[in-house]
């Protein structure tokens, strides 16, 4: 089965953490660094898709158009094998 890719909004919060939100899913995570946030996003995406199914991902440009100033919009590919676990 092919891995799915979804757009995600990455935002550096005032507390220093990076939050990640998937506009197409009811799914959000965070990490202490941008790399850790990406890894957490991959893990969360994989778990969400296994549990709740696979909606069609939004167009990346549509998500960019709705992003707030300072947000990073990146594609996240599901897959536990692609994520580095912290610790």
MOPAC internal coordinates of N, CA, C and O (Angstrom, degrees):
PM7 1SCF
backbone

  N    0.0000 0     0.00 0     0.00 0    0    0    0
  C    1.4557 1     0.00 0     0.00 0    1    0    0
  C    1.5342 1   109.47 1     0.00 0    2    1    0
  O    1.2310 1   120.94 1   -44.05 1    3    2    1
  N    1.2840 1   115.81 1   135.95 1    3    2    1
  C    1.4586 1   122.06 1  -177.67 1    5    3    2
  C    1.5309 1   111.22 1   -78.11 1    6    5    3
  O    1.2310 1   121.01 1   -40.40 1    7    6    5
  N    1.3327 1   115.68 1   139.60 1    7    6    5
  C    1.4600 1   119.99 1   176.25 1    9    7    6
  C    1.5183 1   109.90 1   -70.05 1   10    9    7
  O    1.2310 1   120.52 1   -35.17 1   11   10    9
  N    1.3180 1   116.61 1   144.83 1   11   10    9
  C    1.4645 1   122.95 1   178.71 1   13   11   10
  C    1.5272 1   109.20 1   -97.39 1   14   13   11
  O    1.2310 1   120.90 1   -27.34 1   15   14   13
  N    1.3167 1   115.88 1   152.66 1   15   14   13
  C    1.4589 1   122.71 1   179.58 1   17   15   14
  C    1.5228 1   108.52 1  -123.60 1   18   17   15
  O    1.2310 1   120.95 1   -45.66 1   19   18   17
  N    1.3375 1   115.79 1   134.34 1   19   18   17
  C    1.4654 1   122.09 1  -178.66 1   21   19   18
  C    1.5188 1   110.15 1  -131.34 1   22   21   19
  O    1.2310 1   120.27 1   -34.75 1   23   22   21
  N    1.3291 1   117.08 1   145.25 1   23   22   21
  C    1.4603 1   119.60 1   174.96 1   25   23   22
  C    1.5261 1   110.08 1   -73.40 1   26   25   23
  O    1.2310 1   121.37 1   -34.40 1   27   26   25
  N    1.3225 1   114.98 1   145.60 1   27   26   25
  C    1.4635 1   121.05 1   179.18 1   29   27   26
  C    1.5211 1   109.49 1  -139.42 1   30   29   27
  O    1.2310 1   121.37 1   -30.67 1   31   30   29
  N    1.3246 1   114.99 1   149.33 1   31   30   29
  C    1.4619 1   122.13 1   176.23 1   33   31   30
  C    1.5178 1   108.54 1   -99.97 1   34   33   31
  O    1.2310 1   120.64 1   -56.48 1   35   34   33
  N    1.3153 1   116.39 1   123.52 1   35   34   33
  C    1.4618 1   122.79 1   176.64 1   37   35   34
  C    1.5221 1   107.33 1  -107.44 1   38   37   35
  O    1.2310 1   120.63 1   -48.25 1   39   38   37
  N    1.3362 1   116.40 1   131.75 1   39   38   37
  C    1.4645 1   120.53 1  -178.03 1   41   39   38
  C    1.5217 1   109.58 1  -137.53 1   42   41   39
  O    1.2310 1   120.77 1   -48.75 1   43   42   41
  N    1.3294 1   116.13 1   131.25 1   43   42   41
  C    1.4598 1   119.59 1   174.03 1   45   43   42
  C    1.5255 1   107.47 1   -81.55 1   46   45   43
  O    1.2310 1   121.12 1   -60.23 1   47   46   45
  N    1.3185 1   115.46 1   119.77 1   47   46   45
  C    1.4585 1   121.66 1  -177.80 1   49   47   46
  C    1.5253 1   110.80 1   -86.27 1   50   49   47
  O    1.2310 1   120.70 1   -17.03 1   51   50   49
  N    1.3045 1   116.27 1   162.97 1   51   50   49
  C    1.4746 1   121.50 1  -179.87 1   53   51   50
  C    1.5262 1   112.52 1   -58.15 1   54   53   51
  O    1.2310 1   120.71 1   147.96 1   55   54   53
  N    1.3219 1   116.24 1   -32.04 1   55   54   53
  C    1.4685 1   120.82 1  -178.87 1   57   55   54
  C    1.5279 1   112.15 1   -75.19 1   58   57   55
  O    1.2310 1   120.23 1   172.93 1   59   58   57
  N    1.3365 1   117.17 1    -7.07 1   59   58   57
  C    1.4582 1   121.41 1   178.86 1   61   59   58
  C    1.5143 1   114.07 1   101.22 1   62   61   59
  O    1.2310 1   119.81 1   165.15 1   63   62   61
  N    1.3293 1   117.97 1   -14.85 1   63   62   61
  C    1.4628 1   121.03 1   178.21 1   65   63   62
  C    1.5268 1   110.52 1   -76.63 1   66   65   63
  O    1.2310 1   121.02 1   -21.14 1   67   66   65
  N    1.3104 1   115.65 1   158.86 1   67   66   65
  C    1.4609 1   122.01 1   172.75 1   69   67   66
  C    1.5233 1   107.87 1  -104.30 1   70   69   67
  O    1.2310 1   120.54 1   -59.30 1   71   70   69
  N    1.3243 1   116.56 1   120.70 1   71   70   69
  C    1.4603 1   120.38 1   176.04 1   73   71   70
  C    1.5236 1   108.71 1   -95.48 1   74   73   71
  O    1.2310 1   121.45 1   -28.59 1   75   74   73
  N    1.3209 1   114.82 1   151.41 1   75   74   73
  C    1.4611 1   121.70 1   179.61 1   77   75   74
  C    1.5256 1   107.83 1  -131.47 1   78   77   75
  O    1.2310 1   120.70 1   -50.60 1   79   78   77
  N    1.3223 1   116.26 1   129.40 1   79   78   77
  C    1.4572 1   121.30 1   178.45 1   81   79   78
  C    1.5236 1   108.80 1  -129.10 1   82   81   79
  O    1.2310 1   120.89 1   -47.29 1   83   82   81
  N    1.3222 1   115.91 1   132.71 1   83   82   81
  C    1.4602 1   122.49 1   174.70 1   85   83   82
  C    1.5238 1   108.38 1   -97.05 1   86   85   83
  O    1.2310 1   119.27 1   -70.55 1   87   86   85
  N    1.3298 1   119.00 1   109.45 1   87   86   85
  C    1.4629 1   120.66 1  -178.53 1   89   87   86
  C    1.5246 1   114.35 1   -59.80 1   90   89   87
  O    1.2310 1   119.69 1   152.41 1   91   90   89
  N    1.3254 1   118.20 1   -27.59 1   91   90   89
  C    1.4624 1   121.61 1  -177.62 1   93   91   90
  C    1.5295 1   113.47 1   -84.13 1   94   93   91
  O    1.2310 1   120.58 1   168.25 1   95   94   93
  N    1.3138 1   116.50 1   -11.75 1   95   94   93
  C    1.4591 1   121.24 1  -172.97 1   97   95   94
  C    1.5308 1   109.43 1  -129.90 1   98   97   95
  O    1.2310 1   120.47 1   -20.70 1   99   98   97
  N    1.2871 1   116.71 1   159.30 1   99   98   97
  C    1.4616 1   121.09 1   172.65 1  101   99   98
  C    1.5214 1   106.59 1   -88.98 1  102  101   99
  O    1.2310 1   121.02 1  -110.48 1  103  102  101
  N    1.3391 1   115.66 1    69.52 1  103  102  101
  C    1.4551 1   120.93 1  -169.51 1  105  103  102
  C    1.5286 1   109.16 1  -147.62 1  106  105  103
  O    1.2310 1   121.06 1   -51.42 1  107  106  105
  N    1.3326 1   115.58 1   128.58 1  107  106  105
  C    1.4663 1   121.41 1   176.44 1  109  107  106
  C    1.5220 1   108.89 1  -148.55 1  110  109  107
  O    1.2310 1   120.96 1   -33.56 1  111  110  109
  N    1.3222 1   115.76 1   146.44 1  111  110  109
  C    1.4677 1   122.32 1   178.45 1  113  111  110
  C    1.5177 1   108.13 1  -144.82 1  114  113  111
  O    1.2310 1   120.66 1    -1.73 1  115  114  113
  N    1.3382 1   116.34 1   178.27 1  115  114  113
  C    1.4636 1   119.67 1   175.43 1  117  115  114
  C    1.5193 1   109.51 1  -149.26 1  118  117  115
  O    1.2310 1   121.17 1   -12.59 1  119  118  117
  N    1.3228 1   115.36 1   167.41 1  119  118  117
  C    1.4510 1   122.34 1   177.38 1  121  119  118
  C    1.5131 1   110.23 1  -151.09 1  122  121  119
  O    1.2310 1   120.77 1   -19.42 1  123  122  121
  N    1.3089 1   116.13 1   160.58 1  123  122  121
  C    1.4658 1   120.76 1  -179.21 1  125  123  122
  C    1.5227 1   112.43 1   -73.04 1  126  125  123
  O    1.2310 1   120.41 1   151.64 1  127  126  125
  N    1.3272 1   116.83 1   -28.36 1  127  126  125
  C    1.4570 1   122.21 1   177.62 1  129  127  126
  C    1.5289 1   108.09 1  -126.92 1  130  129  127
  O    1.2310 1   120.68 1   -12.88 1  131  130  129
  N    1.3098 1   116.31 1   167.12 1  131  130  129
  C    1.4673 1   119.72 1   177.85 1  133  131  130
  C    1.5306 1   110.47 1   -63.11 1  134  133  131
  O    1.2310 1   120.15 1   139.36 1  135  134  133
  N    1.3291 1   117.33 1   -40.64 1  135  134  133
  C    1.4690 1   120.19 1   177.79 1  137  135  134
  C    1.5239 1   111.58 1   -62.40 1  138  137  135
  O    1.2310 1   120.68 1   135.82 1  139  138  137
  N    1.3314 1   116.31 1   -44.18 1  139  138  137
  C    1.4563 1   119.58 1   178.97 1  141  139  138
  C    1.5291 1   111.03 1   -64.83 1  142  141  139
  O    1.2310 1   120.29 1   141.02 1  143  142  141
  N    1.3244 1   117.05 1   -38.98 1  143  142  141
  C    1.4644 1   120.70 1   177.50 1  145  143  142
  C    1.5300 1   110.64 1   -61.95 1  146  145  143
  O    1.2310 1   119.84 1   139.28 1  147  146  145
  N    1.3166 1   117.91 1   -40.72 1  147  146  145
  C    1.4673 1   121.57 1   177.80 1  149  147  146
  C    1.5233 1   110.01 1   -63.80 1  150  149  147
  O    1.2310 1   120.28 1   135.73 1  151  150  149
  N    1.3261 1   117.08 1   -44.27 1  151  150  149
  C    1.4615 1   120.19 1   178.84 1  153  151  150
  C    1.5283 1   111.33 1   -61.80 1  154  153  151
  O    1.2310 1   120.49 1   136.62 1  155  154  153
  N    1.3083 1   116.68 1   -43.38 1  155  154  153
  C    1.4614 1   121.14 1   178.71 1  157  155  154
  C    1.5296 1   110.26 1   -64.65 1  158  157  155
  O    1.2310 1   120.61 1   142.54 1  159  158  157
  N    1.3209 1   116.43 1   -37.46 1  159  158  157
  C    1.4635 1   120.70 1   178.66 1  161  159  158
  C    1.5282 1   110.91 1   -63.81 1  162  161  159
  O    1.2310 1   120.08 1   137.94 1  163  162  161
  N    1.3173 1   117.45 1   -42.06 1  163  162  161
  C    1.4741 1   120.94 1   178.35 1  165  163  162
  C    1.5228 1   111.24 1   -61.82 1  166  165  163
  O    1.2310 1   121.02 1   135.61 1  167  166  165
  N    1.3351 1   115.65 1   -44.39 1  167  166  165
  C    1.4614 1   120.21 1   179.64 1  169  167  166
  C    1.5295 1   110.84 1   -64.59 1  170  169  167
  O    1.2310 1   120.63 1   134.04 1  171  170  169
  N    1.3307 1   116.39 1   -45.96 1  171  170  169
  C    1.4655 1   120.67 1  -179.11 1  173  171  170
  C    1.5258 1   110.74 1   -64.15 1  174  173  171
  O    1.2310 1   120.15 1   138.56 1  175  174  173
  N    1.3210 1   117.32 1   -41.44 1  175  174  173
  C    1.4618 1   120.98 1   179.32 1  177  175  174
  C    1.5248 1   110.62 1   -61.44 1  178  177  175
  O    1.2310 1   120.32 1   134.47 1  179  178  177
  N    1.3087 1   117.00 1   -45.53 1  179  178  177
  C    1.4709 1   120.51 1   178.87 1  181  179  178
  C    1.5239 1   110.97 1   -59.69 1  182  181  179
  O    1.2310 1   120.63 1   133.63 1  183  182  181
  N    1.3201 1   116.40 1   -46.37 1  183  182  181
  C    1.4692 1   120.17 1  -179.28 1  185  183  182
  C    1.5211 1   110.90 1   -65.06 1  186  185  183
  O    1.2310 1   120.07 1   137.40 1  187  186  185
  N    1.3290 1   117.47 1   -42.60 1  187  186  185
  C    1.4648 1   121.25 1  -178.38 1  189  187  186
  C    1.5200 1   110.63 1   -62.98 1  190  189  187
  O    1.2310 1   120.46 1   134.40 1  191  190  189
  N    1.3188 1   116.73 1   -45.60 1  191  190  189
  C    1.4641 1   120.31 1  -177.59 1  193  191  190
  C    1.5315 1   112.00 1   -66.70 1  194  193  191
  O    1.2310 1   119.91 1   145.38 1  195  194  193
  N    1.3134 1   117.78 1   -34.62 1  195  194  193
  C    1.4657 1   120.61 1   176.65 1  197  195  194
  C    1.5277 1   110.59 1   -67.28 1  198  197  195
  O    1.2310 1   120.77 1   142.54 1  199  198  197
  N    1.3220 1   116.14 1   -37.46 1  199  198  197
  C    1.4651 1   120.84 1  -176.22 1  201  199  198
  C    1.5294 1   112.46 1   -81.03 1  202  201  199
  O    1.2310 1   120.03 1   134.12 1  203  202  201
  N    1.3284 1   117.55 1   -45.88 1  203  202  201
  C    1.4589 1   121.58 1  -167.98 1  205  203  202
  C    1.5203 1   115.38 1  -113.78 1  206  205  203
  O    1.2310 1   119.41 1  -175.88 1  207  206  205
  N    1.3133 1   118.73 1     4.12 1  207  206  205
  C    1.4605 1   119.89 1   177.66 1  209  207  206
  C    1.5146 1   113.32 1    92.61 1  210  209  207
  O    1.2310 1   121.22 1     4.44 1  211  210  209
  N    1.3273 1   115.28 1  -175.56 1  211  210  209
  C    1.4528 1   120.62 1  -173.06 1  213  211  210
  C    1.5191 1   112.43 1  -123.74 1  214  213  211
  O    1.2310 1   119.95 1   -88.74 1  215  214  213
  N    1.3188 1   117.70 1    91.26 1  215  214  213
  C    1.4648 1   118.76 1   173.08 1  217  215  214
  C    1.5235 1   109.69 1   -70.28 1  218  217  215
  O    1.2310 1   120.47 1   -19.94 1  219  218  217
  N    1.3126 1   116.71 1   160.06 1  219  218  217
  C    1.4612 1   119.84 1   176.00 1  221  219  218
  C    1.5187 1   109.56 1   -67.95 1  222  221  219
  O    1.2310 1   119.99 1   -45.05 1  223  222  221
  N    1.3344 1   117.62 1   134.95 1  223  222  221
  C    1.4629 1   119.96 1   178.11 1  225  223  222
  C    1.5258 1   111.70 1   -72.56 1  226  225  223
  O    1.2310 1   120.92 1   -31.55 1  227  226  225
  N    1.3212 1   115.85 1   148.45 1  227  226  225
  C    1.4662 1   121.58 1   175.54 1  229  227  226
  C    1.5174 1   110.00 1   -68.81 1  230  229  227
  O    1.2310 1   121.09 1   -21.45 1  231  230  229
  N    1.3113 1   115.52 1   158.55 1  231  230  229
  C    1.4514 1   121.75 1   173.78 1  233  231  230
  C    1.5302 1   108.53 1   -68.45 1  234  233  231
  O    1.2310 1   120.43 1   -45.62 1  235  234  233
  N    1.3131 1   116.78 1   134.38 1  235  234  233
  C    1.4612 1   121.85 1  -177.51 1  237  235  234
  C    1.5257 1   111.85 1   -57.02 1  238  237  235
  O    1.2310 1   119.99 1   139.69 1  239  238  237
  N    1.3008 1   117.63 1   -40.31 1  239  238  237
  C    1.4705 1   120.76 1  -179.18 1  241  239  238
  C    1.5258 1   111.93 1   -67.68 1  242  241  239
  O    1.2310 1   119.84 1   146.99 1  243  242  241
  N    1.3306 1   117.92 1   -33.01 1  243  242  241
  C    1.4598 1   121.13 1   175.60 1  245  243  242
  C    1.5277 1   110.88 1   -64.76 1  246  245  243
  O    1.2310 1   120.70 1   139.12 1  247  246  245
  N    1.3148 1   116.27 1   -40.88 1  247  246  245
  C    1.4681 1   120.57 1   178.67 1  249  247  246
  C    1.5251 1   109.84 1   -67.57 1  250  249  247
  O    1.2310 1   120.20 1   138.27 1  251  250  249
  N    1.3342 1   117.23 1   -41.73 1  251  250  249
  C    1.4719 1   120.32 1   177.74 1  253  251  250
  C    1.5273 1   111.23 1   -59.59 1  254  253  251
  O    1.2310 1   120.45 1   140.71 1  255  254  253
  N    1.3204 1   116.75 1   -39.29 1  255  254  253
  C    1.4640 1   120.92 1  -178.50 1  257  255  254
  C    1.5244 1   111.93 1   -65.24 1  258  257  255
  O    1.2310 1   119.87 1   152.73 1  259  258  257
  N    1.3146 1   117.86 1   -27.27 1  259  258  257
  C    1.4628 1   122.20 1  -178.38 1  261  259  258
  C    1.5303 1   113.13 1   -97.00 1  262  261  259
  O    1.2310 1   120.16 1   173.88 1  263  262  261
  N    1.3274 1   117.30 1    -6.12 1  263  262  261
  C    1.4650 1   120.87 1  -177.74 1  265  263  262
  C    1.5310 1   111.04 1   -68.82 1  266  265  263
  O    1.2310 1   121.31 1   -29.18 1  267  266  265
  N    1.3258 1   115.10 1   150.82 1  267  266  265
  C    1.4517 1   120.56 1   176.07 1  269  267  266
  C    1.5219 1   109.51 1   -83.54 1  270  269  267
  O    1.2310 1   120.93 1   -19.96 1  271  270  269
  N    1.3157 1   115.82 1   160.04 1  271  270  269
  C    1.4604 1   120.96 1   178.31 1  273  271  270
  C    1.5294 1   109.06 1   -57.81 1  274  273  271
  O    1.2310 1   121.01 1   -47.98 1  275  274  273
  N    1.3027 1   115.68 1   132.02 1  275  274  273
  C    1.4566 1   121.29 1   179.61 1  277  275  274
  C    1.5194 1   114.49 1    94.33 1  278  277  275
  O    1.2310 1   119.99 1   165.21 1  279  278  277
  N    1.3378 1   117.63 1   -14.79 1  279  278  277
  C    1.4631 1   120.47 1   177.77 1  281  279  278
  C    1.5218 1   109.97 1   -71.80 1  282  281  279
  O    1.2310 1   120.84 1   -37.51 1  283  282  281
  N    1.3110 1   116.00 1   142.49 1  283  282  281
  C    1.4591 1   122.01 1   169.77 1  285  283  282
  C    1.5158 1   106.53 1   -99.25 1  286  285  283
  O    1.2310 1   120.29 1   -49.41 1  287  286  285
  N    1.3053 1   117.06 1   130.59 1  287  286  285
  C    1.4648 1   121.14 1   176.90 1  289  287  286
  C    1.5201 1   107.10 1  -109.85 1  290  289  287
  O    1.2310 1   121.46 1   -61.81 1  291  290  289
  N    1.3377 1   114.81 1   118.19 1  291  290  289
  C    1.4621 1   119.82 1  -177.63 1  293  291  290
  C    1.5133 1   109.76 1  -135.61 1  294  293  291
  O    1.2310 1   121.12 1   -24.29 1  295  294  293
  N    1.3064 1   115.47 1   155.71 1  295  294  293
  C    1.4538 1   121.14 1   173.98 1  297  295  294
  C    1.5269 1   108.75 1   -85.68 1  298  297  295
  O    1.2310 1   121.01 1   -43.27 1  299  298  297
  N    1.3218 1   115.68 1   136.73 1  299  298  297
  C    1.4621 1   122.03 1   177.96 1  301  299  298
  C    1.5159 1   107.42 1  -119.27 1  302  301  299
  O    1.2310 1   121.05 1   -52.42 1  303  302  301
  N    1.3198 1   115.60 1   127.58 1  303  302  301
  C    1.4584 1   121.10 1   177.43 1  305  303  302
  C    1.5154 1   108.88 1   -98.03 1  306  305  303
  O    1.2310 1   121.11 1   -50.13 1  307  306  305
  N    1.3203 1   115.49 1   129.87 1  307  306  305
  C    1.4586 1   118.97 1   177.00 1  309  307  306
  C    1.5152 1   109.09 1   -63.31 1  310  309  307
  O    1.2310 1   120.72 1   -21.90 1  311  310  309
  N    1.2885 1   116.22 1   158.10 1  311  310  309
  C    1.4561 1   119.65 1   174.17 1  313  311  310
  C    1.4990 1   112.99 1   141.26 1  314  313  311
  O    1.2310 1   121.06 1   -64.37 1  315  314  313
  N    1.3193 1   115.57 1   115.63 1  315  314  313
  C    1.4508 1   120.27 1   178.72 1  317  315  314
  C    1.5208 1   111.12 1   -65.89 1  318  317  315
  O    1.2310 1   120.59 1   147.66 1  319  318  317
  N    1.3320 1   116.48 1   -32.34 1  319  318  317
  C    1.4629 1   119.85 1  -177.89 1  321  319  318
  C    1.5296 1   112.03 1   -68.79 1  322  321  319
  O    1.2310 1   119.65 1   161.61 1  323  322  321
  N    1.3330 1   118.28 1   -18.39 1  323  322  321
  C    1.4563 1   121.59 1  -178.87 1  325  323  322
  C    1.5221 1   112.88 1   -92.99 1  326  325  323
  O    1.2310 1   119.69 1   173.25 1  327  326  325
  N    1.3054 1   118.20 1    -6.75 1  327  326  325
  C    1.4647 1   121.38 1  -175.23 1  329  327  326
  C    1.5299 1   110.00 1  -100.59 1  330  329  327
  O    1.2310 1   121.70 1   -40.05 1  331  330  329
  N    1.3132 1   114.35 1   139.95 1  331  330  329
  C    1.4604 1   121.05 1   173.49 1  333  331  330
  C    1.5164 1   107.19 1   -96.89 1  334  333  331
  O    1.2310 1   120.37 1   -54.47 1  335  334  333
  N    1.3118 1   116.90 1   125.53 1  335  334  333
  C    1.4554 1   120.12 1   179.69 1  337  335  334
  C    1.5179 1   110.15 1   -84.70 1  338  337  335
  O    1.2310 1   120.70 1   -48.38 1  339  338  337
  N    1.3241 1   116.26 1   131.62 1  339  338  337
  C    1.4665 1   121.45 1   178.52 1  341  339  338
  C    1.5214 1   108.93 1   -74.29 1  342  341  339
  O    1.2310 1   121.72 1   -28.04 1  343  342  341
  N    1.3340 1   114.32 1   151.96 1  343  342  341
  C    1.4501 1   118.59 1   173.38 1  345  343  342
  C    1.4592 1   110.37 1   103.16 1  346  345  343
  O    1.2310 1   120.10 1   180.00 1  347  346  345

